[in-house]
Amino acid sequence: MKIIGVIPSRYESSRFPGKPLAEICGKPMIYWVYHQAIQVKAFDEVYVATDDERIEAACKQYNMNCIMTASTHQTGTDRLGEVAKKIEADFYVNIQGDEPMIEPETIEKVVTYKLEHPDTEVINTITPIKEEFEITLNTCVKVVTNAQDDGIYLSRSPIPYPKKGQDITYYKHLGLYGLTRKALMFFASAERTKLEQIEDIEMLRFVENHWNIKFVTVDSMTIGVDRKEDIARVEAVMKAKQN
């Protein structure tokens, strides 16, 4: 089984333009993401997928595999679909370009699940929310699954809602997921769905078209970079680990 890791990366961002090239401890953020991904031994190859020449130049500077893709993609998964058309493989693992501290062990859990359940088409990861402020943060996607760990719904709102004030655990979507070539070809050819557009969550395209998403729960301490202020948090943790 050929498995490749793909890091979709675009320069334009409404909240943080140029985010992939934002400097963290002296190197661009995309470098740190790539460095974490290449530590996954099960990957045959790892690529940064971008539409921006500045990101391509940074990849060349740090000897990172890079593939240029169209600038018209609305989501990272659409960009992944173009990669699947250009590079044939059995399974593609999407690694978010704004997760410079993503643990290789966490990425490996997606691959391990696929190897143990080869018929599974779409595998996503979730982790318990530990910071209370993230529960109402609209950049943090919350996930609800059934007893078999199949996805029921994803939302930027806090779900499920504790009507009677129950003490519940919320789970957030990590943006780390794996898809077969078949699943990617479907996604790339399908129109954006109603709920996907409302929530701006691409995985809802699968949910609304009756594709099963299997969710793997991981204990990840990664810090996603959504805003410039997050850079300081990441650098503090990185420097603490080095000491």
C-alpha positions in Angstrom: 0.0 0.0 0.0 1.5 3.3 -1.1 0.8 6.1 1.5 1.8 9.7 1.1 1.5 12.7 3.4 0.3 16.0 2.0 0.5 19.4 3.6 -1.9 21.8 1.8 -0.5 25.3 2.1 -1.8 28.6 0.8 -0.4 32.0 1.3 -3.7 33.9 1.4 -5.7 33.7 4.7 -8.4 36.0 5.9 -7.2 35.9 9.5 -3.4 35.6 9.0 -2.0 36.3 5.5 1.3 34.6 4.8 0.8 32.2 7.7 2.8 29.3 6.2 5.9 31.5 6.1 5.5 33.0 9.5 8.7 32.6 11.4 8.8 30.3 14.4 12.2 29.9 16.1 14.0 31.1 13.1 12.3 29.0 10.4 9.0 29.2 8.5 6.1 27.4 10.0 5.7 25.1 7.0 9.2 23.8 7.7 8.2 22.6 11.2 5.1 20.9 9.9 7.1 19.1 7.2 9.8 18.1 9.7 7.2 16.4 11.9 5.5 14.7 8.9 8.7 13.1 7.5 9.3 11.3 10.8 6.3 9.1 10.0 8.0 5.9 8.7 4.9 4.6 7.0 5.0 7.5 4.5 6.4 6.7 1.1 6.6 10.4 0.3 5.6 13.8 1.9 4.7 16.8 -0.2 3.8 20.4 0.5 0.9 21.3 -1.9 0.7 25.0 -2.7 -0.4 27.5 -5.3 2.1 30.2 -4.2 5.6 30.7 -5.5 6.8 32.1 -2.2 5.9 28.9 -0.4 7.5 26.9 -3.2 10.7 28.9 -2.8 10.8 28.2 0.9 10.3 24.5 0.2 13.3 24.6 -2.2 15.4 26.4 0.4 14.8 23.7 3.0 14.8 20.8 0.6 11.2 19.9 1.0 9.1 18.1 -1.7 6.6 20.6 -3.2 3.9 20.2 -5.7 2.2 23.2 -7.3 -1.6 23.2 -7.5 -4.3 25.4 -8.8 -5.2 28.7 -7.0 -9.0 28.1 -7.4 -9.4 25.4 -4.7 -11.9 26.3 -2.0 -10.6 23.8 0.6 -7.5 22.0 1.5 -9.2 18.7 0.6 -9.9 20.0 -2.9 -6.2 20.7 -3.2 -5.5 17.2 -1.9 -7.7 15.9 -4.7 -5.5 17.6 -7.3 -2.5 15.9 -5.7 -4.2 12.6 -6.0 -4.7 13.2 -9.7 -1.1 13.9 -10.2 0.5 11.4 -7.8 -1.1 8.0 -7.6 -1.2 6.3 -4.2 -3.6 4.2 -2.2 -4.0 6.5 0.8 -3.4 10.2 1.3 -2.9 11.7 4.8 -3.8 15.4 5.1 -1.6 17.3 7.6 -2.7 20.9 8.3 -0.1 23.4 7.4 -0.7 25.4 10.6 0.1 22.6 13.0 3.9 23.0 13.5 3.8 20.8 16.6 1.7 17.9 15.3 3.1 14.8 16.8 4.4 12.1 14.4 2.8 9.5 16.7 -0.6 11.1 16.2 -0.2 11.1 12.4 0.8 7.4 12.6 -2.5 6.5 14.3 -4.3 7.4 11.1 -2.1 5.2 9.1 -2.3 2.3 11.6 -6.1 2.5 11.5 -6.1 2.3 7.8 -3.7 -0.7 7.8 -5.9 -2.5 10.3 -9.2 -1.6 8.5 -8.2 -1.5 4.8 -11.8 -1.0 3.6 -12.2 2.3 5.4 -12.3 5.2 2.9 -12.2 8.2 5.2 -10.5 8.5 8.6 -10.4 11.6 10.7 -8.9 12.4 14.1 -10.4 14.1 17.2 -9.1 14.9 20.6 -10.8 16.0 23.8 -11.0 19.7 24.3 -8.9 20.7 27.4 -9.0 24.5 27.1 -12.5 25.7 28.0 -12.3 28.7 25.8 -12.1 26.4 22.7 -15.6 25.1 23.3 -17.1 28.4 22.1 -14.3 29.3 19.7 -15.6 29.3 16.1 -12.2 28.3 14.7 -12.4 25.1 16.7 -14.5 22.5 15.0 -16.5 20.3 17.3 -17.4 16.7 16.5 -20.2 14.3 17.5 -19.8 10.5 16.8 -22.0 7.5 17.4 -21.1 4.4 19.5 -19.1 3.0 16.6 -17.0 6.1 16.2 -18.7 7.1 13.0 -19.2 10.8 12.4 -22.7 12.2 13.0 -22.0 15.9 12.7 -19.3 18.5 12.8 -19.9 22.1 13.8 -18.3 25.4 14.9 -20.9 25.6 17.6 -20.6 23.7 20.9 -22.1 20.3 20.3 -23.7 18.4 22.0 -25.6 21.0 24.1 -25.9 20.0 27.8 -29.5 20.9 28.3 -29.5 19.8 32.0 -26.1 21.2 32.7 -24.4 17.8 32.4 -20.6 17.7 32.7 -19.6 16.5 29.2 -16.4 16.1 27.2 -16.3 18.0 23.9 -14.1 16.8 21.1 -12.4 18.9 18.5 -11.4 18.0 14.9 -7.7 18.1 14.4 -7.7 18.6 10.7 -5.5 15.5 10.4 -7.2 12.9 8.2 -6.7 10.2 5.7 -8.6 9.4 2.5 -8.4 6.8 -0.2 -7.9 7.9 -3.8 -11.6 6.9 -4.5 -12.8 9.2 -1.7 -10.6 12.1 -3.0 -11.8 11.7 -6.5 -15.4 11.9 -5.3 -14.7 14.9 -3.2 -12.9 16.8 -6.0 -15.8 16.1 -8.4 -18.7 16.9 -6.0 -20.3 20.3 -5.5 -20.0 22.0 -2.1 -23.0 20.9 0.0 -25.5 23.1 1.9 -24.2 22.5 5.4 -20.6 22.5 4.3 -21.1 26.0 3.0 -23.0 27.2 6.1 -20.4 25.8 8.6 -17.5 26.1 6.2 -16.4 22.6 7.2 -15.3 20.5 4.2 -15.9 17.1 5.9 -19.6 17.8 5.8 -19.4 17.1 2.1 -18.9 13.5 2.9 -21.5 13.4 5.7 -24.2 15.0 3.5 -23.4 12.5 0.7 -23.7 9.5 3.0 -20.0 8.7 3.1 -19.0 7.2 6.4 -16.3 9.0 8.3 -14.5 7.0 10.9 -13.1 9.0 13.8 -10.0 8.0 15.7 -9.6 9.6 19.2 -6.0 10.7 19.9 -4.5 12.5 22.9 -2.8 15.4 21.1 -1.2 18.5 22.6 -0.6 20.3 19.4 -1.2 24.0 19.1 -2.8 25.2 15.9 -1.8 28.6 14.5 -5.0 30.5 13.6 -3.8 34.0 14.6 -0.5 35.8 14.9 -0.9 35.6 18.7 -0.6 31.8 18.5 3.0 32.1 17.3 4.2 33.1 20.8 2.4 30.1 22.4 4.1 27.7 19.9 7.6 29.3 20.4 7.2 29.1 24.2 6.4 25.4 24.1 9.2 24.6 21.6 11.8 26.5 23.6 10.7 24.8 26.8 11.1 21.4 25.1 14.6 22.3 24.0 15.7 23.2 27.5 
